[in-house]
């Protein structure tokens, strides 16, 4: 069961896609992650790029984020995200997109969108992480002082991309890890 763990929608359940297509973040991991981000969330503009059920972006809205863009390439996931946002009363704050991550980044850049915080939980073994993070910074979607939070397999921690981004810190939770990535202003 996936649920919102804190804030205005605390305890509310989220619908998820059945099967192995998505990998929702566990409550204990989400609790630790959001605990470390607690002062960044209120009034933040958030991007959840590989959103699945909307779990991370909707949790951010529950905790006081100003708005969230939630994207998933799977049409069934995009529909679930819309339903979850409506069920929680966040339809006005949540924009759902149904695009490949690169197309979503390009569209948001063309629109002049910027974000304080971006969550990326791509399929671990598809090798999308470095490209997605790099595109976010190269297209200037991350505001100065903003961060990208990348979920990855514990053994697949990202590396710095000098002149583009740097990994500020990494936390491990069993088989998964989270890396906090900032712009590298060399």
Residue pairs with C-beta under 8 A, 6 or more apart in sequence:
1 13
2 13
2 14
2 16
2 24
2 53
2 55
3 11
3 12
3 13
3 14
3 27
4 10
4 11
4 12
4 14
4 58
4 59
4 62
4 88
5 11
5 27
5 30
5 31
5 34
5 59
6 31
6 34
6 59
6 62
6 63
7 59
7 61
7 62
7 63
7 64
8 62
8 64
9 58
9 61
9 62
9 88
9 89
9 90
10 62
12 87
12 88
14 24
14 53
14 54
14 55
14 58
14 84
15 53
15 80
15 83
15 84
15 87
16 22
16 24
16 52
16 53
16 80
17 52
17 53
17 74
17 76
17 77
17 80
21 74
21 77
22 52
22 53
22 77
23 52
23 121
24 52
24 53
24 55
25 33
25 55
25 56
25 121
25 151
26 173
28 173
29 173
29 176
29 178
30 55
30 56
30 59
32 171
32 173
33 149
33 171
33 178
34 41
34 59
34 60
34 63
36 171
36 180
37 117
37 149
38 63
40 116
40 117
40 147
41 60
41 63
41 64
41 65
41 117
42 63
42 64
42 65
43 64
43 65
43 66
44 60
44 65
44 66
44 115
44 116
44 117
45 65
45 66
45 67
45 68
45 113
45 114
45 115
45 116
45 117
45 143
46 57
46 60
46 61
46 65
46 67
46 68
46 69
46 115
46 116
46 117
46 118
46 119
47 57
47 68
47 69
47 71
47 108
47 113
47 115
47 117
47 118
47 119
47 136
47 141
48 54
48 56
48 57
48 60
48 68
48 69
48 70
48 71
48 118
48 119
49 71
49 101
49 104
49 105
49 118
49 119
49 120
49 122
49 132
49 136
50 71
50 72
50 101
50 120
50 121
50 122
50 123
50 128
50 132
51 57
51 70
51 71
51 72
51 77
51 81
51 96
52 72
52 77
52 81
52 121
53 77
53 80
53 81
53 84
54 70
54 80
54 81
54 84
54 85
54 94
54 96
56 119
56 121
57 65
57 68
57 69
57 70
57 94
57 119
58 68
58 70
58 84
58 85
58 88
58 90
58 94
60 68
60 117
60 119
61 67
61 68
61 88
61 90
61 93
61 94
62 88
62 90
65 93
65 117
66 93
67 93
67 94
67 95
68 90
68 93
68 94
68 95
69 94
69 95
69 97
69 108
69 113
69 115
70 81
70 85
70 94
70 95
70 96
70 97
71 78
71 96
71 97
71 98
71 99
71 101
71 104
72 78
72 81
72 97
72 98
73 98
73 99
73 100
73 101
74 98
75 98
78 96
78 97
78 98
81 94
81 96
82 91
82 96
85 91
85 93
85 94
85 96
97 104
97 107
99 107
101 122
101 128
101 132
101 135
102 131
102 132
102 135
105 132
105 135
105 136
105 139
105 141
106 139
108 139
108 141
109 139
109 140
109 141
113 141
114 140
114 141
114 142
114 143
114 146
115 141
115 142
115 143
115 146
116 143
116 145
116 146
116 147
117 146
117 147
117 148
117 149
118 136
118 141
118 142
118 146
118 147
118 148
118 149
119 148
119 149
119 151
120 129
120 132
120 133
120 148
120 149
120 150
120 151
121 150
121 151
122 128
122 129
122 132
124 152
124 153
124 156
125 153
129 150
129 152
129 156
129 158
130 158
130 159
130 161
133 148
133 150
133 158
133 161
133 165
133 181
134 161
134 164
134 165
136 142
136 148
137 148
137 164
137 165
137 183
138 164
142 148
142 183
144 183
146 182
146 183
147 168
147 180
147 181
147 182
148 165
148 180
148 181
148 182
149 178
149 179
149 180
149 181
150 158
150 178
150 179
150 181
151 176
151 177
151 178
152 158
152 176
152 177
152 178
152 179
153 175
153 176
153 177
154 172
154 173
154 174
154 175
154 176
154 177
156 177
157 167
157 170
157 177
157 179
158 167
158 179
158 181
159 167
160 166
160 167
160 184
161 184
162 184
162 186
163 184
163 186
164 183
164 184
165 181
165 182
165 183
165 184
166 181
166 182
166 183
166 184
167 179
167 180
167 181
168 179
168 180
168 181
168 182
169 179
169 180
170 177
170 178
170 179
170 180
171 177
171 178
171 179
